[in-house]
Amino acid sequence: MKVQLRFLIFILVSLTCTKGYAQDIHFSQFLASPLLLNPAITGNIKGNINVVTNYRNQWLSITNPYQTYSLAGNINFKSLYGSTNSFPGIGLVIFRDQAGDAKFARTQAEMSFAYHIDLNNRNSLSAGLQGGLVQRSIDRSALKWDSQYDGTAHNPDLQGEETALFPSKAFLDMGFGMVWSFFTNDRNMVSNDGVYFTGGIALLHLAGTNQSLYDVYETRTRENIKMTGHGNASISIPQTNMAIQPALLYTSQSSVSEIIGGILFRYRLREASKYTGFIKGSAFSVGAYSRWNDAIIPMFKLEIANWAFGFSYDINTSSLSKVSDFRGGGEVFIQYITPNPFMPQKTSVKFF
């Protein structure tokens, strides 16, 4: 009965809304999915190789949840370029988003390339390109129509109403971005002994999008070009093992926009042993982000040697909370970095 009541409230809220909102694939822990944020971040990483997988489960309390998966890796070639002040980076990200009884899904694979230039010993500038293939799909067999009612029950063998609905379609995608970084200490990027700032802007879906499953030859619309602006910093607290790490993200796509930001407090538990490597460096971060007019997002992150683990949960605060009971969605990520970022290293790469 409670589930039926929630569903009824959801329908009433949907029918009385004056505005409708949609979203591209995204994660609340946006710094843990940088290749979805801006292609210029490719290679602008801790270590030489960075691999991360993300998972998000949203709106489980209302209906079949939105489930988003992502696997990404990028490589920094600075070590191959020696003492030069410029170097490239390459990356690959594959992700999938699926929702509803009909398994309406988006699957995307993107290659990215970026080039980074150290302007001086405190500033660097990066530019990147991204391109790949997008597929939209739906499971038509899971849809039920009035015309399939045979007088007694639903009969899936009868012809459905949406005969023109294609099960899938694909189109090419591309994006461009730039990033500026500032840092005051490049001895060890995981130490809390300096100030680091990174800010960037990106334009995604530059070729336009072709989303409709009714017409595979539909003309693409450039109204769906997505603009992102982002910034994050790490500010050490002198004479302590702590650092404050604020972050902010703004996205705009068509007539829809989103603002998400907040602060993590990072505490370095211990430094890694410089010579034997027997003692593993570690740190943890805790804090919260907020998605404007939508959710409060507590976050936790643990770093141990080459590994990092993160968890967050969206506590829904919008009008939909009447249905969701304030439950938005959980999100986790697992990241592997090599070489060990806790070991002292002379590098100008940043902290994504």
DOKOL-969202 format. One record per residue: residue in one letter; y, z, x of N, C-alpha, C, O in turn. Coordinates in steps of 0.02 Angstrom, whole numbers, padded with zeros to 5 digits, always signed. Example, Ala and Ser with C-alpha at 12.3 -4.5 7.8 and 13.67 -1.06 7.14 Angstrom:
A-00284+00390+00660-00225+00390+00615-00165+00390+00660-00166+00423+00712/S-00112+00354+00642-00053+00357+00684+00002+00394+00645+00057+00402+00670/
! end
This chain:
M-00060+00000+00041+00000+00000+00000+00063+00000+00043+00112-00034+00029/K+00060+00040+00098+00117+00044+00143+00131-00023+00176+00189-00043+00183/V+00077-00058+00196+00085-00124+00227+00116-00173+00177+00160-00213+00196/Q+00092-00171+00113+00119-00216+00062+00193-00202+00050+00233-00248+00041/L+00211-00137+00049+00281-00119+00039+00325-00144+00096+00380-00170+00084/R+00300-00137+00158+00338-00163+00215+00348-00238+00210+00402-00264+00224/F+00295-00273+00190+00300-00346+00186+00350-00365+00132+00388-00412+00141/L+00351-00329+00075+00398-00343+00022+00470-00332+00045+00514-00372+00032/I+00480-00276+00081+00547-00263+00108+00568-00317+00157+00626-00338+00158/F+00521-00339+00198+00535-00392+00246+00558-00457+00211+00606-00489+00232/I+00524-00474+00157+00543-00534+00118+00612-00525+00088+00653-00572+00091/L+00627-00466+00060+00693-00455+00030+00748-00458+00082+00801-00487+00069/V+00736-00427+00141+00786-00431+00195+00798-00502+00216+00855-00522+00228/S+00744-00541+00221+00750-00611+00242+00790-00652+00192+00830-00694+00212/L+00780-00639+00127+00814-00678+00076+00887-00660+00069+00927-00700+00046/T+00905-00598+00089+00974-00576+00081+01015-00582+00143+01075-00566+00142/C+00986-00605+00198+01023-00612+00261+01075-00667+00254+01061-00719+00224/T+01134-00657+00280+01186-00709+00279+01184-00752+00341+01214-00806+00343/K+01149-00729+00393+01142-00767+00454+01070-00767+00476+01032-00720+00463/G+01051-00820+00509+00984-00824+00536+00987-00828+00612+01030-00863+00639/Y+00941-00794+00646+00942-00792+00718+00876-00817+00746+00823-00805+00716/A+00879-00852+00801+00820-00877+00834+00827-00862+00908+00881-00844+00932/Q+00772-00868+00945+00776-00851+01016+00730-00895+01057+00678-00917+01033/D+00750-00907+01119+00708-00939+01167+00661-00885+01195+00670-00826+01181/I+00611-00906+01233+00567-00857+01265+00608-00813+01311+00648-00837+01351/H+00599-00747+01306+00637-00702+01349+00599-00636+01355+00555-00620+01315/F+00618-00598+01406+00590-00531+01417+00647-00481+01422+00701-00498+01448/S+00636-00420+01398+00686-00368+01404+00697-00350+01478+00753-00338+01499/Q+00642-00348+01517+00647-00337+01589+00662-00404+01623+00619-00430+01659/F+00721-00430+01611+00736-00498+01632+00738-00506+01708+00727-00562+01733/L+00750-00453+01746+00749-00458+01818+00679-00466+01845+00669-00487+01903/A+00628-00450+01804+00559-00458+01825+00532-00528+01808+00474-00543+01823/S+00573-00570+01777+00553-00639+01762+00610-00685+01784+00637-00721+01742/P+00629-00685+01848+00689-00720+01870+00687-00795+01862+00740-00826+01853/L+00628-00827+01866+00626-00900+01861+00639-00923+01789+00653-00982+01779/L+00634-00878+01741+00654-00894+01672+00729-00883+01663+00758-00906+01614/L+00759-00849+01711+00830-00830+01706+00875-00884+01737+00924-00904+01706/N+00858-00906+01798+00901-00952+01834+00860-00984+01890+00833-00948+01932/P+00855-01051+01893+00816-01082+01947+00844-01070+02016+00808-01077+02066/A+00909-01052+02022+00939-01039+02087+00911-00976+02120+00921-00965+02179/I+00877-00934+02081+00847-00873+02109+00784-00889+02148+00760-00847+02186/T+00756-00948+02139+00694-00968+02173+00699-00957+02248+00742-00988+02281/G+00657-00915+02276+00658-00900+02347+00707-00847+02367+00707-00826+02425/N+00750-00825+02321+00800-00773+02335+00769-00706+02320+00789-00672+02272/I+00719-00686+02359+00673-00633+02342+00662-00584+02399+00680-00598+02457/K+00631-00527+02383+00605-00483+02434+00542-00516+02464+00503-00545+02427/G+00533-00511+02530+00475-00540+02561+00478-00615+02565+00531-00645+02556/N+00421-00646+02580+00416-00718+02584+00382-00749+02524+00396-00806+02505/I+00337-00711+02493+00300-00734+02434+00305-00680+02381+00293-00621+02394/N+00321-00700+02320+00329-00654+02265+00292-00683+02204+00307-00738+02182/V+00243-00646+02178+00204-00667+02120+00211-00613+02067+00203-00554+02081/V+00225-00633+02005+00233-00584+01951+00204-00611+01886+00210-00670+01871/T+00171-00567+01849+00147-00585+01782+00178-00537+01732+00184-00477+01744/N+00198-00564+01674+00232-00525+01622+00194-00533+01556+00163-00585+01543/Y+00197-00481+01515+00167-00485+01448+00212-00447+01400+00236-00392+01416/R+00224-00476+01341+00265-00444+01290+00231-00451+01222+00206-00504+01205/N+00231-00397+01184+00202-00396+01117+00254-00368+01070+00276-00311+01077/Q+00275-00408+01020+00333-00390+00979+00318-00396+00905+00283-00442+00884/W+00344-00349+00865+00339-00348+00792+00267-00338+00767+00248-00366+00715/L+00228-00299+00802+00160-00284+00781+00159-00246+00715+00111-00252+00677/S+00211-00207+00701+00212-00166+00641+00227-00206+00578+00221-00179+00522/I+00247-00270+00584+00267-00309+00526+00215-00361+00508+00194-00365+00450/T+00194-00401+00556+00148-00455+00542+00111-00472+00607+00113-00433+00654/N+00079-00529+00609+00048-00549+00672+00102-00553+00725+00152-00588+00716/P+00094-00518+00780+00150-00509+00828+00165-00572+00868+00124-00616+00876/Y+00228-00574+00892+00247-00621+00943+00215-00598+01008+00225-00540+01028/Q+00179-00640+01041+00149-00623+01105+00172-00674+01157+00166-00734+01148/T+00198-00648+01211+00226-00691+01264+00193-00673+01330+00189-00615+01350/Y+00169-00725+01365+00136-00717+01430+00174-00759+01481+00200-00813+01465/S+00176-00735+01542+00209-00773+01595+00175-00759+01661+00157-00702+01676/L+00168-00811+01702+00144-00804+01770+00189-00847+01815+00197-00906+01803/A+00217-00816+01866+00265-00852+01908+00255-00833+01981+00235-00777+01997/G+00270-00880+02024+00269-00867+02095+00322-00907+02130+00335-00964+02112/N+00354-00878+02181+00401-00917+02220+00398-00896+02293+00379-00840+02310/I+00417-00943+02336+00408-00936+02408+00476-00944+02442+00515-00988+02426/N+00488-00900+02489+00548-00901+02530+00530-00930+02599+00485-00904+02632/F+00565-00982+02620+00549-01015+02684+00595-00993+02741+00598-01027+02792/K+00629-00937+02733+00676-00917+02785+00641-00904+02852+00668-00919+02905/S+00581-00876+02849+00546-00860+02911+00529-00923+02951+00525-00921+03012/L+00519-00979+02916+00504-01042+02950+00567-01072+02982+00562-01112+03028/Y+00625-01053+02956+00688-01082+02980+00720-01039+03034+00774-01056+03058/G+00688-00984+03053+00712-00943+03108+00781-00913+03094+00791-00883+03041/S+00826-00921+03140+00892-00889+03135+00943-00931+03097+01002-00912+03094/T+00922-00986+03068+00970-01028+03031+00998-00991+02971+00965-00946+02944/N+01057-01010+02950+01089-00976+02894+01077-01012+02828+01111-00997+02779/S+01031-01059+02826+01015-01093+02764+00939-01106+02761+00907-01117+02812/F+00912-01103+02701+00839-01111+02693+00824-01127+02620+00863-01110+02576/P+00767-01160+02607+00748-01176+02538+00698-01126+02509+00671-01084+02545/G+00687-01132+02445+00635-01094+02411+00605-01137+02356+00640-01178+02326/I+00541-01128+02342+00509-01165+02287+00473-01115+02242+00455-01060+02264/G+00464-01135+02179+00432-01090+02132+00398-01126+02075+00411-01185+02063/L+00354-01091+02041+00318-01116+01983+00312-01060+01932+00294-01004+01949/V+00328-01075+01870+00319-01027+01816+00284-01060+01757+00300-01116+01738/I+00235-01026+01730+00198-01049+01672+00201-00994+01619+00187-00936+01634/F+00221-01011+01558+00225-00959+01507+00205-00987+01439+00207-01048+01427/R+00187-00941+01395+00165-00959+01328+00190-00906+01279+00187-00846+01293/D+00213-00928+01222+00237-00884+01169+00201-00905+01105+00198-00964+01088/Q+00173-00856+01069+00135-00872+01008+00150-00820+00955+00157-00761+00970/A+00154-00843+00892+00172-00797+00838+00143-00820+00772+00133-00880+00761/G+00130-00772+00727+00112-00788+00658+00040-00807+00648+00002-00819+00695/D+00021-00810+00583-00047-00829+00565-00064-00900+00587-00121-00915+00603/A-00013-00943+00588-00025-01013+00606-00022-01024+00682-00026-01081+00705/K-00015-00970+00720-00014-00974+00793+00037-01025+00818+00022-01066+00862/F+00097-01022+00790+00151-01065+00813+00167-01047+00885+00186-00991+00899/A+00159-01095+00930+00161-01079+01002+00206-01126+01041+00218-01183+01021/R+00229-01100+01097+00266-01139+01146+00233-01127+01213+00227-01069+01235/T+00212-01180+01246+00182-01176+01312+00225-01217+01359+00242-01274+01344/Q+00242-01189+01417+00288-01223+01462+00268-01211+01534+00248-01156+01553/A+00274-01263+01575+00262-01258+01646+00322-01289+01682+00341-01345+01667/E+00352-01251+01728+00413-01273+01761+00406-01265+01837+00384-01213+01861/M+00425-01317+01873+00433-01313+01946+00507-01304+01961+00550-01332+01926/S+00523-01264+02012+00593-01254+02030+00602-01259+02105+00557-01244+02144/F+00662-01279+02124+00681-01285+02194+00752-01259+02202+00795-01275+02161/A+00763-01220+02254+00830-01194+02266+00845-01196+02341+00800-01196+02383/Y+00909-01199+02356+00931-01198+02425+00983-01143+02432+01029-01137+02392/H+00974-01102+02486+01016-01043+02496+01055-01049+02561+01028-01067+02613/I+01119-01034+02557+01163-01037+02616+01197-00970+02626+01230-00945+02580/D+01188-00940+02685+01224-00879+02702+01295-00898+02724+01304-00927+02778/L+01344-00883+02684+01413-00900+02699+01439-00859+02759+01477-00884+02800/N+01417-00796+02762+01431-00752+02819+01380-00696+02816+01330-00702+02781/N+01391-00642+02852+01341-00588+02853+01347-00542+02793+01315-00489+02792/R+01386-00561+02744+01392-00521+02683+01384-00560+02619+01373-00531+02566/N+01389-00626+02622+01388-00667+02561+01341-00726+02569+01334-00754+02623/S+01308-00744+02514+01267-00804+02514+01276-00840+02447+01294-00810+02397/L+01263-00905+02448+01269-00948+02389+01206-00988+02381+01178-01014+02429/S+01182-00993+02319+01119-01028+02305+01129-01076+02246+01167-01062+02200/A+01094-01132+02248+01093-01180+02193+01021-01202+02183+00984-01210+02230/G+01002-01212+02120+00933-01229+02106+00925-01277+02047+00967-01279+02002/L+00870-01314+02048+00851-01359+01995+00782-01340+01969+00741-01312+02005/Q+00770-01355+01906+00706-01339+01874+00686-01395+01827+00729-01424+01793/G+00622-01411+01826+00599-01463+01781+00526-01452+01763+00487-01425+01803/G+00507-01473+01704+00438-01464+01683+00424-01493+01615+00461-01535+01590/L+00369-01472+01586+00345-01498+01523+00339-01441+01472+00315-01387+01488/V+00361-01455+01410+00358-01407+01355+00313-01435+01301+00317-01494+01283/Q+00269-01393+01275+00227-01413+01218+00236-01363+01162+00232-01302+01172/R+00248-01389+01101+00250-01348+01041+00187-01364+01000+00167-01422+00995/S+00157-01313+00972+00095-01324+00935+00089-01275+00877+00122-01223+00876/I+00045-01293+00830+00031-01250+00772-00040-01262+00749-00067-01317+00757/D-00071-01211+00722-00139-01217+00696-00135-01231+00621-00127-01185+00581/R-00139-01295+00602-00131-01314+00532-00186-01286+00487-00175-01274+00428/S-00245-01275+00516-00301-01249+00476-00290-01178+00452-00323-01155+00405/A-00243-01143+00483-00229-01074+00463-00177-01070+00407-00166-01016+00380/L-00147-01126+00389-00097-01128+00336-00130-01137+00268-00178-01175+00261/K-00103-01102+00218-00130-01107+00149-00075-01130+00103-00018-01107+00107/W-00092-01177+00056-00044-01207+00011-00067-01200-00062-00126-01193-00076/D-00018-01202-00108-00035-01196-00178-00082-01252-00201-00125-01242-00244/S-00074-01311-00171-00116-01368-00190-00189-01359-00171-00231-01397-00193/Q-00204-01309-00130-00273-01296-00109-00307-01244-00154-00364-01224-00141/Y-00272-01223-00207-00302-01177-00255-00341-01219-00306-00311-01260-00341/D-00407-01208-00311-00449-01250-00354-00460-01222-00424-00504-01245-00460/G-00420-01173-00443-00427-01141-00508-00463-01075-00505-00458-01035-00551/T-00499-01065-00452-00536-01002-00443-00515-00965-00380-00505-00904-00381/A-00510-01002-00325-00493-00972-00261-00464-01025-00215-00461-01084-00232/H-00442-01003-00156-00416-01050-00106-00473-01091-00078-00525-01064-00058/N-00464-01157-00076-00515-01203-00051-00486-01242+00008-00446-01288-00002/P-00505-01223+00070-00475-01256+00129-00494-01329+00135-00463-01365+00174/D-00544-01353+00097-00563-01423+00101-00516-01469+00062-00517-01530+00072/L-00475-01440+00018-00426-01480-00019-00367-01497+00025-00351-01462+00073/Q-00334-01553+00009-00278-01577+00049-00219-01529+00043-00199-01510-00013/G-00190-01509+00100-00130-01467+00100-00068-01507+00085-00070-01569+00083/E-00012-01473+00075+00050-01506+00056+00085-01538+00115+00117-01591+00107/E+00081-01509+00174+00118-01533+00232+00075-01581+00273+00054-01565+00328/T+00063-01640+00245+00020-01689+00279+00055-01721+00338+00022-01750+00382/A+00121-01718+00341+00158-01750+00395+00168-01703+00455+00200-01722+00504/L+00141-01644+00451+00150-01595+00504+00102-01609+00562+00041-01605+00553/F+00131-01624+00621+00089-01638+00679+00065-01572+00710+00102-01523+00709/P+00004-01570+00737-00021-01507+00766+00013-01489+00832+00015-01430+00849/S+00041-01538+00868+00075-01523+00931+00120-01580+00952+00113-01636+00927/K+00165-01565+00997+00208-01616+01027+00231-01589+01094+00230-01529+01106/A+00253-01634+01137+00275-01614+01204+00338-01653+01223+00349-01709+01200/F+00379-01622+01266+00438-01656+01291+00456-01627+01359+00435-01572+01376/L+00495-01664+01398+00516-01643+01465+00575-01595+01460+00615-01598+01413/D+00580-01552+01509+00633-01502+01510+00663-01498+01580+00628-01512+01629/M+00727-01480+01585+00759-01473+01650+00817-01424+01646+00845-01413+01592/G+00834-01394+01704+00888-01346+01706+00920-01344+01775+00893-01370+01823/F+00978-01312+01778+01016-01306+01840+01051-01238+01842+01071-01212+01790/G+01057-01209+01901+01091-01145+01906+01120-01133+01975+01103-01166+02023/M+01166-01084+01978+01196-01062+02041+01198-00986+02043+01205-00953+01991/V+01192-00958+02103+01192-00885+02112+01235-00868+02173+01231-00901+02225/W+01274-00815+02167+01312-00787+02223+01286-00717+02236+01276-00679+02189/S+01276-00699+02300+01252-00633+02318+01297-00601+02369+01323-00634+02414/F+01306-00536+02361+01346-00497+02409+01305-00436+02430+01273-00405+02388/F+01306-00419+02494+01267-00362+02518+01304-00331+02578+01335-00366+02617/T+01299-00265+02583+01333-00230+02637+01287-00206+02692+01310-00185+02745/N+01221-00209+02680+01174-00187+02730+01111-00227+02723+01080-00226+02669/D+01090-00263+02775+01031-00306+02771+00973-00279+02813+00929-00318+02831/R+00974-00215+02830+00920-00188+02871+00854-00185+02833+00802-00205+02858/N+00856-00159+02772+00795-00151+02733+00814-00153+02659+00849-00109+02634/M+00790-00204+02624+00813-00215+02556+00787-00162+02507+00813-00158+02452/V+00738-00122+02525+00715-00071+02479+00743-00002+02495+00729+00046+02459/S+00782+00004+02547+00815+00067+02562+00876+00075+02518+00908+00026+02498/N+00893+00138+02503+00952+00151+02463+01012+00164+02508+01045+00215+02502/D+01025+00118+02554+01077+00131+02604+01130+00077+02604+01160+00064+02656/G+01142+00044+02549+01192-00007+02547+01211-00025+02476+01189+00008+02428/V+01251-00076+02470+01271-00102+02404+01252-00175+02401+01267-00214+02447/Y+01218-00194+02348+01198-00264+02339+01220-00286+02270+01215-00249+02222/F+01243-00348+02266+01263-00376+02201+01241-00448+02198+01248-00486+02247/T+01214-00469+02141+01196-00538+02129+01222-00559+02061+01211-00524+02011/G+01255-00616+02058+01279-00642+01994+01268-00717+01992+01272-00751+02043/G+01253-00743+01932+01239-00814+01927+01250-00841+01858+01261-00804+01810/I+01247-00907+01854+01254-00943+01790+01205-01001+01791+01195-01033+01843/A+01176-01016+01734+01127-01070+01730+01135-01107+01664+01154-01078+01613/L+01120-01171+01665+01116-01213+01605+01044-01238+01600+01021-01275+01644/L+01010-01220+01547+00940-01238+01537+00933-01285+01478+00977-01289+01435/H+00878-01321+01476+00864-01372+01424+00918-01427+01425+00942-01447+01372/L+00936-01449+01485+00990-01498+01491+00973-01565+01459+01017-01602+01438/A+00909-01581+01454+00888-01644+01423+00886-01640+01347+00868-01688+01314/G+00905-01582+01321+00900-01571+01249+00829-01551+01231+00784-01551+01273/T+00820-01532+01168+00753-01512+01145+00733-01553+01084+00775-01579+01048/N+00669-01557+01075+00640-01595+01020+00587-01551+00988+00528-01556+01002/Q+00610-01506+00944+00568-01451+00920+00526-01467+00859+00474-01436+00849/S+00547-01514+00817+00514-01526+00753+00443-01551+00761+00429-01595+00803/L+00397-01523+00721+00328-01547+00720+00317-01598+00664+00261-01620+00653/Y+00371-01617+00630+00365-01667+00577+00373-01738+00604+00346-01785+00576/D+00410-01745+00658+00424-01812+00684+00422-01808+00761+00468-01781+00792/V+00370-01835+00790+00363-01833+00863+00415-01876+00898+00426-01869+00958/Y+00447-01922+00860+00497-01966+00890+00568-01943+00872+00616-01981+00880/E+00574-01882+00849+00640-01855+00832+00688-01859+00891+00669-01845+00948/T+00750-01878+00877+00801-01881+00929+00815-01811+00954+00824-01764+00915/R+00818-01803+01020+00833-01738+01048+00905-01717+01033+00950-01759+01026/T+00915-01652+01026+00982-01627+01015+01004-01584+01073+00967-01540+01095/R+01064-01597+01098+01091-01559+01153+01124-01495+01129+01150-01456+01169/E+01123-01483+01062+01150-01420+01037+01108-01361+01060+01131-01304+01059/N+01046-01374+01082+01002-01321+01102+01005-01306+01177+00963-01269+01203/I+01054-01335+01213+01064-01317+01283+01079-01242+01287+01120-01216+01249/K+01045-01209+01333+01051-01136+01339+01092-01119+01401+01079-01144+01456/M+01141-01075+01392+01182-01052+01448+01166-00978+01460+01165-00938+01413/T+01155-00961+01523+01144-00891+01540+01194-00870+01594+01208-00907+01641/G+01219-00810+01587+01260-00779+01638+01231-00710+01652+01217-00673+01606/H+01223-00693+01715+01188-00631+01731+01217-00599+01794+01246-00633+01837/G+01210-00534+01799+01231-00497+01858+01192-00433+01865+01176-00401+01814/N+01176-00413+01925+01142-00349+01937+01161-00323+02006+01179-00362+02050/A+01157-00259+02014+01179-00227+02076+01134-00168+02092+01100-00141+02049/S+01136-00148+02155+01105-00086+02178+01157-00049+02220+01179-00074+02271/I+01175+00010+02197+01229+00049+02229+01200+00115+02252+01180+00156+02210/S+01197+00125+02316+01168+00187+02343+01213+00247+02331+01274+00241+02329/I+01182+00304+02323+01218+00368+02320+01213+00399+02390+01159+00419+02411/P+01269+00405+02425+01267+00429+02495+01231+00495+02503+01236+00540+02461/Q+01194+00501+02559+01159+00562+02578+01103+00581+02528+01084+00639+02524/T+01079+00532+02491+01023+00545+02445+00973+00488+02450+00984+00439+02484/N+00917+00497+02416+00867+00444+02410+00875+00404+02346+00828+00369+02325/M+00933+00409+02314+00943+00379+02249+00990+00319+02252+01034+00315+02295/A+00981+00275+02204+01026+00218+02196+01034+00204+02121+00988+00215+02082/I+01093+00180+02103+01107+00161+02033+01103+00085+02029+01132+00050+02070/Q+01065+00060+01980+01053-00012+01975+01071-00039+01906+01028-00042+01862/P+01135-00057+01896+01155-00087+01831+01136-00161+01828+01128-00194+01880/A+01129-00186+01767+01113-00257+01757+01140-00279+01690+01144-00240+01643/L+01159-00343+01686+01188-00371+01625+01167-00443+01618+01167-00481+01667/L+01149-00463+01557+01129-00532+01543+01162-00555+01478+01161-00520+01428/Y+01193-00614+01481+01221-00646+01421+01189-00715+01414+01187-00754+01462/T+01164-00730+01355+01136-00796+01341+01168-00824+01278+01184-00788+01231/S+01176-00890+01278+01204-00924+01220+01166-00989+01211+01159-01029+01257/Q+01142-01000+01150+01104-01061+01134+01120-01082+01063+01107-01045+01016/S+01148-01142+01056+01173-01165+00992+01224-01114+00966+01272-01100+01002/S+01215-01086+00907+01262-01037+00880+01238-00965+00889+01266-00919+00860/V+01186-00957+00929+01155-00891+00938+01171-00864+01007+01168-00902+01056/S+01188-00801+01012+01201-00771+01077+01168-00702+01081+01151-00672+01030/E+01158-00679+01142+01125-00615+01153+01157-00581+01214+01171-00614+01264/I+01167-00516+01209+01191-00476+01265+01143-00418+01276+01127-00382+01229/I+01119-00411+01337+01075-00356+01353+01094-00328+01421+01107-00365+01468/G+01096-00263+01426+01115-00233+01489+01100-00159+01490+01085-00129+01439/G+01104-00130+01549+01090-00059+01555+01088-00037+01628+01111-00073+01672/I+01059+00022+01640+01058+00051+01707+00990+00082+01720+00961+00115+01677/L+00965+00071+01780+00907+00107+01806+00929+00152+01863+00975+00135+01901/F+00897+00210+01869+00908+00255+01925+00846+00253+01968+00791+00270+01946/R+00855+00231+02030+00798+00222+02076+00795+00278+02127+00845+00296+02158/Y+00735+00306+02135+00726+00359+02183+00672+00339+02233+00616+00325+02214/R+00690+00337+02297+00642+00320+02349+00600+00381+02366+00627+00431+02390/L+00535+00378+02353+00491+00435+02364+00479+00446+02438+00483+00502+02463/R+00464+00390+02474+00453+00397+02547+00457+00329+02580+00445+00277+02548/E+00475+00329+02643+00478+00268+02683+00408+00252+02709+00366+00297+02717/A+00395+00188+02722+00332+00168+02753+00334+00185+02827+00387+00184+02858/S+00276+00199+02856+00272+00210+02928+00287+00144+02964+00261+00092+02945/K+00330+00147+03014+00355+00086+03046+00303+00052+03090+00307-00008+03101/Y+00255+00090+03117+00210+00061+03167+00138+00057+03143+00106+00005+03150/T+00112+00110+03114+00041+00110+03094+00030+00079+03025-00022+00049+03013/G+00079+00086+02980+00070+00061+02912+00026+00105+02870+00012+00087+02812/F+00003+00162+02895-00041+00206+02857-00005+00239+02799-00035+00250+02746/I+00059+00254+02808+00098+00284+02754+00131+00227+02715+00169+00187+02742/K+00117+00225+02651+00143+00172+02609+00210+00193+02579+00216+00248+02550/G+00260+00150+02585+00324+00164+02554+00317+00161+02479+00276+00124+02452/S+00358+00200+02444+00354+00201+02371+00420+00222+02341+00461+00254+02374/A+00431+00203+02278+00491+00221+02242+00478+00214+02167+00433+00177+02146/F+00517+00249+02128+00512+00239+02056+00582+00234+02027+00630+00262+02054/S+00587+00199+01971+00651+00190+01936+00641+00207+01863+00589+00194+01834/V+00692+00237+01833+00690+00253+01762+00760+00243+01733+00810+00255+01767/G+00763+00222+01671+00828+00211+01639+00819+00176+01573+00766+00181+01542/A+00870+00142+01550+00867+00108+01485+00916+00050+01483+00969+00052+01514/Y+00896-00002+01446+00940-00057+01430+00954-00055+01355+00923-00018+01317/S+01002-00095+01334+01017-00103+01263+01028-00176+01247+01066-00210+01282/R+00996-00201+01195+01010-00268+01169+01059-00259+01111+01044-00226+01062/W+01118-00290+01118+01173-00279+01072+01151-00290+00999+01125-00343+00982/N+01163-00240+00957+01148-00242+00885+01074-00254+00871+01057-00281+00818/D+01029-00235+00917+00959-00248+00904+00913-00192+00927+00871-00170+00888/A+00919-00168+00989+00869-00121+01014+00894-00080+01072+00939-00101+01109/I+00866-00020+01079+00872+00022+01138+00806+00015+01176+00753+00018+01145/I+00809+00007+01243+00749-00012+01281+00739+00036+01340+00765+00022+01394/P+00702+00090+01331+00685+00132+01389+00641+00093+01438+00599+00053+01417/M+00650+00105+01504+00614+00069+01555+00590+00116+01610+00620+00167+01624/F+00534+00097+01641+00506+00133+01697+00477+00083+01746+00445+00034+01725/K+00487+00094+01811+00461+00049+01863+00435+00091+01921+00467+00139+01942/L+00377+00072+01946+00347+00105+02004+00333+00053+02058+00304+00001+02044/E+00354+00068+02120+00342+00024+02177+00299+00061+02228+00316+00116+02249/I+00244+00030+02248+00200+00058+02300+00182+00002+02348+00144-00043+02331/A+00208+00005+02409+00194-00045+02460+00209-00115+02433+00266-00129+02413/N+00159-00159+02431+00170-00228+02409+00173-00237+02333+00190-00291+02309/W+00159-00184+02296+00151-00190+02223+00209-00156+02186+00238-00108+02210/A+00223-00185+02127+00272-00154+02082+00245-00161+02011+00216-00212+01993/F+00255-00109+01971+00231-00107+01902+00289-00084+01858+00325-00037+01875/G+00299-00117+01801+00353-00099+01757+00331-00096+01685+00287-00134+01664/F+00362-00052+01646+00348-00046+01575+00413-00033+01538+00456+00004+01562/S+00420-00063+01480+00477-00050+01436+00455-00055+01364+00403-00083+01348/Y+00496-00026+01320+00480-00029+01248+00545-00037+01209+00591+00003+01216/D+00548-00089+01167+00606-00101+01125+00602-00056+01063+00557-00062+01022/I+00650-00011+01057+00657+00030+00996+00706-00005+00951+00767-00004+00963/N+00681-00035+00898+00723-00076+00855+00775-00034+00818+00758+00016+00786/T+00839-00055+00822+00893-00019+00789+00932-00062+00740+00981-00039+00712/S+00911-00124+00730+00945-00170+00684+00925-00155+00612+00887-00107+00600/S+00950-00194+00565+00932-00184+00494+00857-00194+00482+00831-00171+00431/L+00823-00228+00527+00751-00238+00520+00712-00174+00532+00652-00171+00518/S+00746-00122+00558+00711-00059+00571+00684-00027+00506+00639+00015+00509/K+00710-00047+00448+00683-00023+00384+00611-00045+00375+00572-00011+00342/V+00594-00101+00405+00526-00127+00400+00486-00108+00462+00427-00091+00457/S+00517-00111+00520+00481-00100+00583+00470-00027+00600+00433-00012+00647/D+00502+00019+00563+00499+00090+00581+00523+00101+00653+00497+00144+00689/F+00573+00062+00673+00604+00065+00739+00559+00039+00795+00577+00044+00854/R+00501+00012+00777+00456-00014+00828+00470-00088+00840+00460-00130+00795/G+00492-00105+00900+00507-00175+00917+00450-00206+00955+00414-00248+00928/G+00441-00186+01019+00387-00216+01057+00382-00187+01127+00432-00166+01156/G+00322-00186+01153+00309-00163+01220+00306-00220+01269+00292-00277+01251/E+00320-00205+01332+00322-00256+01384+00301-00226+01450+00321-00171+01468/V+00259-00263+01487+00237-00240+01553+00242-00298+01603+00241-00356+01584/F+00248-00281+01667+00244-00331+01720+00209-00301+01780+00212-00241+01792/I+00175-00345+01818+00144-00327+01881+00167-00378+01933+00165-00438+01921/Q+00190-00353+01990+00220-00396+02041+00188-00382+02109+00175-00324+02127/Y+00176-00435+02146+00150-00429+02214+00197-00464+02262+00217-00521+02250/I+00215-00430+02317+00262-00456+02366+00231-00451+02435+00202-00399+02452/T+00237-00503+02474+00214-00500+02544+00266-00536+02588+00292-00588+02568/P+00281-00509+02648+00254-00446+02675+00280-00385+02638+00324-00391+02595/N+00253-00327+02655+00271-00264+02623+00347-00255+02626+00374-00249+02681/P+00381-00252+02569+00454-00248+02570+00480-00180+02594+00540-00174+02608/F+00437-00129+02599+00459-00064+02622+00463-00060+02698+00493-00014+02726/M+00433-00109+02732+00436-00109+02805+00504-00134+02828+00531-00181+02798/P+00533-00104+02880+00598-00128+02905+00595-00201+02923+00549-00224+02956/Q+00645-00239+02901+00646-00311+02914+00718-00335+02913+00758-00313+02872/K+00732-00381+02957+00799-00412+02960+00798-00472+02914+00770-00524+02931/T+00830-00465+02856+00828-00519+02808+00890-00517+02765+00920-00464+02755/S+00910-00574+02740+00968-00578+02695+00946-00593+02625+00989-00605+02582/V+00882-00593+02610+00861-00606+02541+00874-00544+02498+00883-00489+02524/K+00874-00554+02434+00898-00502+02389+00841-00464+02356+00788-00458+02386/F+00852-00439+02296+00807-00389+02271+00778-00406+02202+00767-00361+02161/F+00766-00470+02188+00732-00487+02126+00658-00473+02132+00620-00484+02085/
! end
